[in-house]
Every structure is written in C-alpha cells, then in structure tokens.
C-alpha cells in the first residue's frame, strides 16, 4: 500500500473512531482524526470521555453518559456509510456495554465484514488510568467487545492486564461465581511480558478471547533499546523448534528500515554506516497473531478466531527510536491500521503500513510541550501550491500566475493595442502591421515544434509535435487568405522585415527550446 495515498473524491473511506478526547491534541480522538485525514480518509467520531490532558499528564477525566454515547453512534451510523471503526478509551463498564450493544444493533448485517480495530486503552503514556474500575471493565470488554474485533491492538501492559482478568474469569467459572459475587482466590499479579517469546505466547492467548487477530505492540519490551536482531532470530528459531502446539504454522519476519547487506546503500543510513551489518542496532518488535477456526480466512487474509484450525505469527521489526515524542502512539497505530483495512488491504500489508506510518510519525516529530510530545501525524502531507481543478476554477495554475503577476498581466490585457482592437478603433496601418508580424511569428512557432521532434525519443511525442506543425501550416494558409482581404498579398508578407519585438520573442522561444528539456 502506498504510504502517501492520493484521492480525488468519490472513493474516500469513511472512518469512525469511538474514543476519548485529549485536550492536548496528541492522543485520543484528536490523534485519530489527524491520522484519518493525513491518510486520505474522512473521520467521524463518537466521544466517550473528556480529559483535561497535556504532554505532562492527565489532570482530570469526565466520562460521557452512556445514553449520549449511544445517541452519537446512532447519529453517525444512520447517516454515514462507515467503512471501518476503531475504539480507544471507553472510560467505564457501562460505556463498554453500550458500545458493544449499539454496534450489534446498528450494524447487524455488516458486523463481520466491517473492520473493527479494538485498542484496549487502560493507561495513558504518563501513567494515568483511563478505564474506571479497570479489571471489572476489562472483564466486560473481554465478554462483549473483544469477540467483535477484527484486530485487537494492546501494548504489553494492556495484554498483561487482559490475560490476568481472563485467568480470573476462568477461575470464577470453575467455581460457578460471577464478577460481582467472586470470592475465588486467583492471582492478582499479571504474568510479565518481557521478551519476544513472551509476546508470542501472550498474543496467542489473547487470540483465544475471540478476536480475528491480535497485534501485540512491543515498544514497552524494547523501551531501553535492549532488543537486537539476534534476539529476533533466537525467538524465531525457538518457535520453529517448539512442537507442543501443532496448530502453530510458524513465524515470519517483516523488517522495515533495514538495508540488506548486499544493497550497497549503507551510506544512506547513519546506523548502517557505523555498522554495516546493522546487527547491533536496537529494534522494536510487534507481534501479529492470526488464527483460523478452520473456516478459512476472509478476502483480506484475516482468520476467524481461535479454534481447531491453524495459526501463524508475523514479527514486524523496525529500528528502535529513542524519543519522548510518543504520546498517542497506540491511538495513531490503530487508526492507521483501520484506514488500511478500510481500503481492503490484506492484514499483513495493513499492519506493515500502519507500523511504518507510526514509526515515521515518531521519527519526524517536532517539539511540543514539556512532557511526552505528540507524533507528527502530518508527515505524509506535502503543501500544495495549487488546489485541484474545480468547476468554478478549472485552471488554477493560470489563475495563480495571473494573480502573482497582476501588474504585468494588466499591462498585457489592457494594452492600448488590445483595447483599441476590441473597441474597433485600431488604425488600419497598425492592424496590417500586426497581421504581417503574426505571419512571421508563425514560422518561429513551427520551428519550435520542429525542435520538439528533434529532441523527442518516442513516436507519440513525434506525432503530437508533428500535428502541431501541420496545424500551423493550415493556419498559415488561412492567414494568407485573410491578409488578402486587407490588400496584403503573399509576396508582401514574405518580404516584410521582422520587427525587433517579433525577432526578440521568436529568438527567446528557440533559445529556451534548445537549452531546455522536452
């Protein structure tokens, strides 16, 4: 997928984000909408919570009433043909239930076809809890929303919490208790995820919760820049040697930002120039786990959930960036992934696209605030000197040139010759002078197009320039006929000396043609 999609309208995907508002603009709804826009998509939003937040932290949270969340969802989905949905901060248990119930009710026939990227936001980058009664809310999330997800996108801390809650759920079921009446003693300490091997295990366990795929983000594992390519190779080798679970099809690796050893491009990369083998460069690894229920993958290559079918892992490896501009990274990644899925990209290509977009957002970030700054969501965008042609302004380049040279243009279109010609007051002598010089100028115009033929290399270019020359020859005949009506015959036209202005302009055209490219 092209990282810089260009759209001319008509096929612009409509995205919906269901998340909290970040008053600082770096994460949440704001990050999602920036991502949608920069990737050529239209963004609609359902706000679940208002936060007083900046780059230094979250100062306050005000959850939106669940009934109003439902009203927002109904308003958007009743009118806009949404092509993908992502969720972020859902604030509390009631909102989680409301979102799940509303999506089932409002999209009953499209639910399995419509991509839903579920980002289980629990804690902000600065460490503030964004999910009230976290374990109870995660319990409900696992029960009602995770099974609806196309892709679940936790970071390692969120994955630890989800798996801890799932173990508690299993323990309660074993003794017939509910979340409200639980007295069973289960561990309240999450199993840490500190290695690639842990990520492989955790991603598969998360897939057992019902999503069609899990993208486990590994930035927390690599937070100190401790992972290397050798760790990736060791994890892949260990997974290949494991025979405990025959359903696992194996591990593949996608690398972004690394130069092949034989590419002779090392000079382009500082790290590679210092160490051409790039084996000592710190890396970040994200793990994608896809599992099939035996019913086959859909057209995007997305499996249908954990069952007796096969499963596969893909590791997305990229250079580690030592940066504090990471506020909203998870929101940005999940929003970009939703954009790619909305365009019906295969899942692996969609993840590759989203991780690349997010990586460059961190790499090109600008300083903002005094804490964890935001990504640069605008990095795919290039300033346009000209807007696209419209019905009211079909020639924006001509318009821009006229406006930027208004005085020169005014002198040209309001020249005495032009005004007198338009008013019918131009003297006969001056008009005949114009006819003669225009005849001579046509020769320069024909020579210039002949020069195009000489400098071209393709028959299509020969043909275009040749047709122009033939058109000039036909115009010359018309010109001669018209001049005869004013008493100027062909011989007089041929014997008329060129005026200095005609010679200067003709010579200019030829000079530019000789020195310039086709």
VMD Tcl script that draws the C-alpha trace (Angstrom):
set ca {
  {0.00 0.00 0.00}
  {1.25 3.45 -0.88}
  {2.16 5.38 2.26}
  {1.01 8.59 0.61}
  {-2.42 7.83 -0.89}
  {-3.94 10.41 -3.20}
  {-7.69 10.63 -3.55}
  {-9.78 12.74 -5.85}
  {-13.06 12.21 -4.07}
  {-15.78 9.67 -4.62}
  {-13.91 6.75 -3.10}
  {-12.80 8.31 0.18}
  {-13.26 5.79 3.02}
  {-15.36 7.00 5.97}
  {-13.81 6.10 9.31}
  {-15.37 6.14 12.79}
  {-13.39 6.47 15.99}
  {-15.02 5.76 19.36}
  {-12.68 7.18 21.98}
  {-11.91 9.89 24.49}
  {-10.93 13.48 23.79}
  {-7.38 14.66 24.55}
  {-7.41 18.40 25.21}
  {-3.68 18.49 24.46}
  {-4.33 17.14 20.96}
  {-1.74 14.35 20.94}
  {-3.83 11.24 21.57}
  {-7.41 10.02 21.57}
  {-9.99 11.40 19.17}
  {-7.63 14.17 18.08}
  {-4.84 11.77 17.08}
  {-7.32 9.51 15.30}
  {-8.83 12.30 13.23}
  {-5.40 13.64 12.28}
  {-4.36 10.17 11.19}
  {-7.54 9.62 9.17}
  {-7.12 12.95 7.39}
  {-3.43 12.58 6.63}
  {-4.11 9.14 5.13}
  {-6.84 10.41 2.83}
  {-9.85 9.21 4.83}
  {-12.90 11.00 6.21}
  {-13.17 10.87 10.00}
  {-16.29 10.77 12.16}
  {-16.15 10.47 15.95}
  {-18.06 9.30 18.99}
  {-16.63 10.82 22.18}
  {-16.70 8.61 25.27}
  {-14.89 10.90 27.71}
  {-13.45 14.37 28.06}
  {-9.98 14.65 29.54}
  {-8.03 17.60 30.88}
  {-4.72 16.46 29.47}
  {-1.42 17.73 28.12}
  {2.01 16.31 27.33}
  {2.84 16.08 31.05}
  {-0.16 14.03 32.10}
  {-3.91 13.67 32.65}
  {-5.32 16.05 35.23}
  {-8.99 15.06 35.10}
  {-11.45 12.74 33.30}
  {-15.17 13.30 32.72}
  {-16.96 10.28 31.25}
  {-19.80 10.94 28.80}
  {-23.17 9.43 29.86}
  {-23.65 6.05 28.12}
  {-27.00 7.15 26.68}
  {-25.30 10.05 24.92}
  {-22.58 7.74 23.60}
  {-25.37 5.66 22.08}
  {-27.00 8.76 20.58}
  {-23.71 9.72 18.92}
  {-23.29 6.23 17.48}
  {-26.82 6.18 16.15}
  {-26.45 9.63 14.62}
  {-23.27 8.73 12.75}
  {-24.21 5.23 11.60}
  {-27.72 6.21 10.50}
  {-26.27 8.69 8.03}
  {-22.67 7.88 7.09}
  {-21.61 4.70 5.29}
  {-18.73 3.90 7.64}
  {-16.13 1.54 6.17}
  {-14.10 0.83 9.33}
  {-14.32 1.50 13.07}
  {-11.70 1.80 15.77}
  {-12.19 2.11 19.50}
  {-9.88 3.65 22.07}
  {-10.61 4.91 25.57}
  {-14.02 3.59 26.63}
  {-13.84 5.03 30.17}
  {-16.02 2.58 32.12}
  {-18.02 -0.63 32.16}
  {-21.33 0.96 31.16}
  {-19.81 2.59 28.07}
  {-18.16 -0.70 27.06}
  {-21.54 -2.45 27.21}
  {-23.25 0.42 25.39}
  {-20.75 0.40 22.52}
  {-20.98 -3.36 22.07}
  {-24.79 -3.37 22.22}
  {-25.09 -0.43 19.84}
  {-22.73 -1.87 17.25}
  {-24.62 -5.16 17.26}
  {-27.95 -3.36 16.89}
  {-26.95 -0.72 14.36}
  {-24.75 -2.93 12.16}
  {-26.38 -6.37 12.40}
  {-25.68 -7.48 8.83}
  {-22.29 -5.85 8.37}
  {-20.67 -6.62 11.70}
  {-18.36 -9.40 10.49}
  {-17.50 -7.62 7.25}
  {-16.85 -4.19 8.76}
  {-13.28 -3.94 10.16}
  {-13.26 -3.16 13.89}
  {-9.87 -2.31 15.40}
  {-10.09 -2.53 19.19}
  {-7.37 -0.64 21.07}
  {-7.92 -1.59 24.75}
  {-6.72 1.69 26.24}
  {-6.23 1.35 30.00}
  {-3.44 3.75 30.98}
  {-2.10 6.94 29.36}
  {1.53 7.40 28.34}
  {2.05 9.42 31.53}
  {0.62 6.60 33.69}
  {-2.93 7.87 34.39}
  {-5.71 5.26 34.49}
  {-8.18 5.80 31.64}
  {-10.52 2.89 32.40}
  {-12.59 3.18 35.58}
  {-12.67 0.04 37.78}
  {-10.10 -1.33 35.35}
  {-10.39 -5.07 36.00}
  {-14.18 -5.08 36.01}
  {-14.29 -3.01 32.82}
  {-11.77 -5.33 31.17}
  {-13.89 -8.29 32.24}
  {-16.85 -6.80 30.36}
  {-14.61 -5.80 27.43}
  {-13.48 -9.43 27.08}
  {-17.07 -10.66 27.33}
  {-18.90 -8.36 24.92}
  {-16.49 -6.38 22.72}
  {-13.32 -8.38 22.10}
  {-15.22 -11.14 20.21}
  {-16.45 -8.47 17.76}
  {-12.94 -7.23 16.96}
  {-11.19 -7.76 13.66}
  {-7.88 -6.87 15.29}
  {-7.09 -6.35 18.99}
  {-4.11 -3.98 19.44}
  {-2.86 -3.98 23.07}
  {0.56 -2.94 24.25}
  {2.32 -5.38 26.58}
  {0.98 -3.73 29.76}
  {-2.59 -3.92 28.43}
  {-2.02 -7.51 27.33}
  {-0.84 -8.43 30.83}
  {-3.99 -6.92 32.34}
  {-6.30 -8.62 29.82}
  {-4.74 -12.04 30.41}
  {-4.83 -11.58 34.19}
  {-8.53 -10.73 34.04}
  {-9.14 -13.71 31.75}
  {-7.47 -16.06 34.25}
  {-9.70 -14.63 36.97}
  {-12.74 -15.18 34.74}
  {-11.73 -18.81 34.20}
  {-11.23 -19.31 37.92}
  {-14.68 -17.91 38.70}
  {-16.31 -20.10 36.08}
  {-14.65 -23.13 37.63}
  {-16.43 -22.48 40.93}
  {-19.63 -21.05 39.49}
  {-19.13 -17.43 40.53}
  {-19.72 -14.15 38.71}
  {-17.66 -10.97 38.67}
  {-20.00 -9.43 41.27}
  {-20.00 -12.39 43.70}
  {-16.43 -13.61 43.23}
  {-14.65 -14.95 46.28}
  {-12.30 -17.32 44.46}
  {-8.68 -16.66 45.13}
  {-6.72 -16.12 41.94}
  {-3.52 -14.28 41.32}
  {-3.84 -10.53 41.16}
  {-0.35 -10.24 39.75}
  {-0.07 -10.28 35.96}
  {2.42 -12.53 34.23}
  {5.04 -10.13 32.88}
  {5.74 -9.88 29.14}
  {9.44 -9.09 28.86}
  {10.67 -10.92 25.77}
  {9.71 -11.79 22.22}
  {8.94 -15.32 23.37}
  {6.54 -13.89 25.97}
  {4.89 -11.79 23.26}
  {4.37 -14.85 21.05}
  {2.74 -16.71 23.93}
  {0.61 -13.76 25.04}
  {-0.62 -12.93 21.54}
  {-1.87 -16.48 21.04}
  {-3.60 -16.47 24.44}
  {-5.27 -13.18 23.52}
  {-6.48 -14.69 20.26}
  {-8.29 -17.28 22.36}
  {-10.53 -14.45 23.61}
  {-12.23 -14.29 20.20}
  {-10.74 -11.53 18.02}
  {-9.86 -12.50 14.49}
  {-6.27 -11.34 15.01}
  {-4.07 -9.74 17.68}
  {-1.36 -7.15 17.10}
  {0.71 -7.04 20.29}
  {2.82 -3.88 20.36}
  {6.33 -4.34 21.72}
  {7.61 -0.83 22.42}
  {7.48 -1.47 26.19}
  {9.63 -4.60 25.80}
  {12.21 -2.56 23.87}
  {11.87 0.61 25.96}
  {15.57 0.64 26.89}
  {16.76 -0.29 23.40}
  {17.77 -3.72 24.64}
  {16.45 -5.87 21.76}
  {18.68 -6.76 18.82}
  {18.28 -8.70 15.58}
  {19.91 -11.67 17.31}
  {17.02 -11.75 19.81}
  {14.55 -11.90 16.92}
  {16.45 -14.74 15.27}
  {16.61 -16.65 18.55}
  {12.87 -16.25 19.12}
  {12.07 -17.42 15.59}
  {14.36 -20.44 15.97}
  {12.82 -21.33 19.34}
  {9.30 -21.09 17.92}
  {10.27 -23.33 15.00}
  {11.67 -25.92 17.38}
  {8.58 -25.97 19.58}
  {6.33 -28.96 18.94}
  {3.96 -28.60 21.89}
  {1.25 -26.95 19.79}
  {0.96 -28.46 16.30}
  {-1.61 -25.85 15.30}
  {1.05 -23.14 15.07}
  {2.11 -22.78 11.44}
  {5.31 -20.87 12.13}
  {6.79 -17.40 12.37}
  {7.65 -14.99 9.59}
  {9.53 -11.72 9.93}
  {8.87 -8.37 8.25}
  {11.69 -5.83 8.57}
  {11.22 -2.13 7.93}
  {14.04 0.40 7.78}
  {16.94 -2.02 7.45}
  {19.25 -2.21 4.44}
  {20.17 -5.64 3.01}
  {23.84 -6.44 3.48}
  {24.45 -6.51 -0.29}
  {22.38 -3.47 -1.21}
  {25.36 -1.06 -1.31}
  {23.12 1.62 0.22}
  {24.76 1.83 3.64}
  {25.82 5.43 3.06}
  {22.16 6.45 3.23}
  {21.78 5.27 6.81}
  {23.85 6.58 9.69}
  {23.50 3.44 11.76}
  {24.47 1.25 8.82}
  {27.44 3.46 8.04}
  {28.71 2.95 11.58}
  {27.99 -0.77 11.48}
  {27.21 -2.13 8.00}
  {25.90 -5.40 9.46}
  {23.24 -3.42 11.41}
  {23.11 -6.34 13.83}
  {23.78 -4.15 16.83}
  {21.04 -1.64 16.05}
  {18.32 -1.64 18.78}
  {14.98 -2.84 17.45}
  {11.28 -2.79 18.30}
  {9.18 -5.87 17.59}
  {5.40 -6.02 17.18}
  {3.77 -9.46 17.02}
  {0.76 -10.24 14.83}
  {-1.04 -13.47 15.66}
  {-3.69 -14.77 13.28}
  {-5.61 -17.96 13.97}
  {-8.21 -19.73 11.89}
  {-11.25 -21.65 13.08}
  {-10.99 -23.96 10.11}
  {-13.49 -21.98 8.09}
  {-10.79 -20.27 6.07}
  {-9.60 -16.70 6.00}
  {-11.64 -13.88 4.55}
  {-10.62 -11.93 1.46}
  {-8.21 -9.81 3.49}
  {-6.39 -12.86 4.87}
  {-7.90 -12.42 8.35}
  {-8.66 -15.58 10.26}
  {-11.91 -16.25 12.07}
  {-10.82 -16.78 15.68}
  {-9.09 -19.48 17.72}
  {-10.33 -22.98 17.12}
  {-9.07 -26.22 15.68}
  {-7.63 -24.57 12.58}
  {-4.08 -23.33 12.15}
  {-2.38 -20.19 13.37}
  {0.54 -18.04 12.32}
  {2.75 -15.31 13.72}
  {4.33 -12.37 11.92}
  {7.01 -10.27 13.61}
  {7.27 -6.66 12.48}
  {10.79 -5.47 13.20}
  {12.00 -1.89 12.87}
  {14.76 0.29 14.35}
  {14.19 1.49 17.91}
  {13.74 5.27 18.21}
  {14.98 6.87 21.44}
  {12.33 9.58 21.57}
  {9.99 11.27 24.03}
  {7.57 12.13 21.19}
  {5.45 9.05 21.78}
  {2.21 10.47 23.19}
  {-0.67 8.91 21.25}
  {1.42 6.20 19.58}
  {-1.15 3.45 20.22}
  {-4.06 5.61 19.06}
  {-2.18 6.53 15.89}
  {-1.20 2.95 15.05}
  {-4.72 1.57 15.50}
  {-6.23 4.45 13.49}
  {-3.77 3.89 10.63}
  {-4.49 0.16 10.72}
  {-8.22 0.85 10.46}
  {-7.57 3.08 7.42}
  {-5.65 0.32 5.66}
  {-8.31 -2.29 6.44}
  {-10.98 0.09 5.17}
  {-9.16 0.03 1.83}
  {-9.36 -3.79 1.91}
  {-5.63 -4.27 2.27}
  {-4.51 -7.77 3.32}
  {-3.92 -7.85 7.07}
  {-0.13 -8.20 6.97}
  {0.16 -5.35 4.45}
  {-2.21 -3.26 6.57}
  {-0.10 -3.79 9.70}
  {3.08 -3.06 7.77}
  {1.52 0.17 6.52}
  {0.30 1.23 9.98}
  {3.58 0.50 11.76}
  {5.54 2.33 9.08}
  {3.27 5.38 9.28}
  {3.56 5.45 13.08}
  {7.34 4.91 13.02}
  {7.84 7.88 10.69}
  {5.46 9.92 12.85}
  {7.84 9.45 15.78}
  {10.98 9.91 13.67}
  {9.79 13.26 12.25}
  {8.09 14.58 15.39}
  {8.53 18.24 16.32}
  {8.94 19.53 19.90}
  {5.64 20.28 21.60}
  {5.02 20.74 25.32}
  {7.24 19.86 28.24}
  {6.49 16.14 28.60}
  {5.85 13.25 26.22}
  {5.21 15.11 22.99}
  {2.93 14.04 20.12}
  {3.83 12.33 16.88}
  {3.96 14.19 13.60}
  {0.74 12.93 12.05}
  {1.22 15.21 9.05}
  {4.42 13.65 7.70}
  {2.76 12.15 4.58}
  {1.33 15.54 3.60}
  {3.04 17.92 1.20}
  {1.93 21.55 0.96}
  {0.05 22.18 -2.29}
  {0.89 25.32 -4.18}
  {-2.25 24.79 -6.22}
  {-5.63 23.36 -5.33}
  {-7.15 20.74 -7.59}
  {-9.19 22.00 -10.57}
  {-12.82 22.68 -9.67}
  {-15.92 23.63 -11.61}
  {-15.54 27.27 -10.53}
  {-11.78 27.34 -11.03}
  {-10.84 24.83 -13.75}
  {-7.38 26.37 -14.40}
  {-5.75 27.03 -11.01}
  {-2.22 27.35 -12.43}
  {-3.25 30.10 -14.85}
  {-5.15 31.82 -12.06}
  {-2.13 31.69 -9.75}
  {0.22 33.04 -12.42}
  {-2.13 35.92 -13.19}
  {-2.62 36.81 -9.53}
  {1.10 36.68 -8.76}
  {1.90 38.88 -11.77}
  {-1.13 41.13 -11.64}
  {0.63 44.32 -12.80}
  {2.29 42.64 -15.80}
  {-0.94 40.86 -16.71}
  {-2.89 44.12 -16.51}
  {-0.41 45.85 -18.81}
  {-0.81 42.96 -21.24}
  {-4.61 42.62 -21.36}
  {-5.19 46.39 -21.07}
  {-2.55 47.35 -23.64}
  {-3.66 50.12 -25.96}
  {-3.43 47.74 -28.93}
  {-5.76 45.20 -27.22}
  {-8.26 47.83 -26.08}
  {-8.37 49.57 -29.47}
  {-8.70 46.24 -31.27}
  {-11.60 45.27 -29.00}
  {-13.26 48.68 -29.40}
  {-12.81 48.69 -33.18}
  {-10.75 51.90 -33.05}
  {-7.34 50.47 -34.04}
  {-5.95 52.19 -37.12}
  {-5.75 50.23 -40.39}
  {-1.99 50.78 -40.54}
  {-1.40 49.24 -37.11}
  {-3.73 46.33 -37.76}
  {-1.95 45.43 -41.02}
  {1.42 45.68 -39.20}
  {0.08 43.19 -36.65}
  {-1.11 40.78 -39.40}
  {2.29 40.81 -41.08}
  {4.28 40.23 -37.86}
  {1.90 37.49 -36.73}
  {2.53 35.71 -40.03}
  {6.28 35.87 -39.41}
  {5.85 34.71 -35.80}
  {4.04 31.56 -37.01}
  {7.36 30.47 -38.56}
  {9.06 30.61 -35.15}
  {6.16 28.64 -33.66}
  {6.55 25.93 -36.33}
  {10.35 25.83 -35.81}
  {9.87 25.41 -32.04}
  {7.62 22.40 -32.54}
  {10.06 21.00 -35.07}
  {12.71 21.33 -32.37}
  {10.48 19.28 -30.08}
  {10.53 16.49 -32.64}
  {14.33 16.66 -32.82}
  {14.62 16.39 -29.03}
  {11.99 13.65 -28.57}
  {12.58 9.91 -28.40}
  {9.09 8.40 -28.71}
  {6.70 8.20 -31.62}
  {3.84 9.59 -29.57}
  {5.87 12.75 -28.99}
  {6.80 12.91 -32.68}
  {3.13 12.66 -33.55}
  {1.98 15.36 -31.12}
  {4.57 17.91 -32.23}
  {4.12 16.97 -35.89}
  {0.35 17.53 -35.66}
  {1.03 20.98 -34.22}
  {3.35 21.84 -37.12}
  {0.72 20.71 -39.64}
  {-1.88 22.79 -37.80}
  {0.39 25.84 -38.09}
  {0.78 25.21 -41.84}
  {-3.01 25.14 -42.21}
  {-3.31 28.30 -40.14}
  {-0.70 29.98 -42.37}
  {-2.92 29.36 -45.40}
  {-5.88 30.90 -43.61}
  {-3.67 33.81 -42.60}
  {-2.62 34.45 -46.19}
  {-6.25 34.35 -47.32}
  {-7.32 36.76 -44.59}
  {-4.48 39.20 -45.34}
  {-5.53 39.29 -48.97}
  {-8.84 40.80 -47.82}
  {-6.81 43.73 -46.46}
  {-4.80 44.19 -49.60}
  {-1.70 42.30 -48.46}
  {-0.60 39.54 -50.81}
  {1.66 36.56 -50.08}
  {4.74 38.17 -51.60}
  {4.38 41.23 -49.38}
  {4.08 39.01 -46.32}
  {7.26 37.14 -47.20}
  {9.21 40.34 -47.90}
  {8.15 42.16 -44.71}
  {11.09 42.67 -42.31}
  {10.65 41.30 -38.81}
  {10.10 43.92 -36.16}
  {12.59 43.90 -33.22}
  {9.82 42.66 -30.89}
  {8.97 39.73 -33.16}
  {12.64 38.75 -33.56}
  {13.31 39.04 -29.83}
  {10.32 36.90 -28.83}
  {10.96 34.30 -31.54}
  {14.63 34.06 -30.59}
  {13.66 33.66 -26.93}
  {11.37 30.72 -27.75}
  {14.08 29.00 -29.79}
  {16.75 29.62 -27.16}
  {14.63 28.10 -24.39}
  {13.83 25.16 -26.64}
  {17.49 24.50 -27.44}
  {18.69 24.74 -23.85}
  {15.72 23.10 -22.11}
  {14.35 19.57 -21.97}
  {11.29 18.36 -23.86}
}
mol new
graphics top color blue
foreach p $ca { graphics top sphere $p radius 0.5 }
foreach p [lrange $ca 0 end-1] q [lrange $ca 1 end] { graphics top cylinder $p $q radius 0.2 }
display resetview
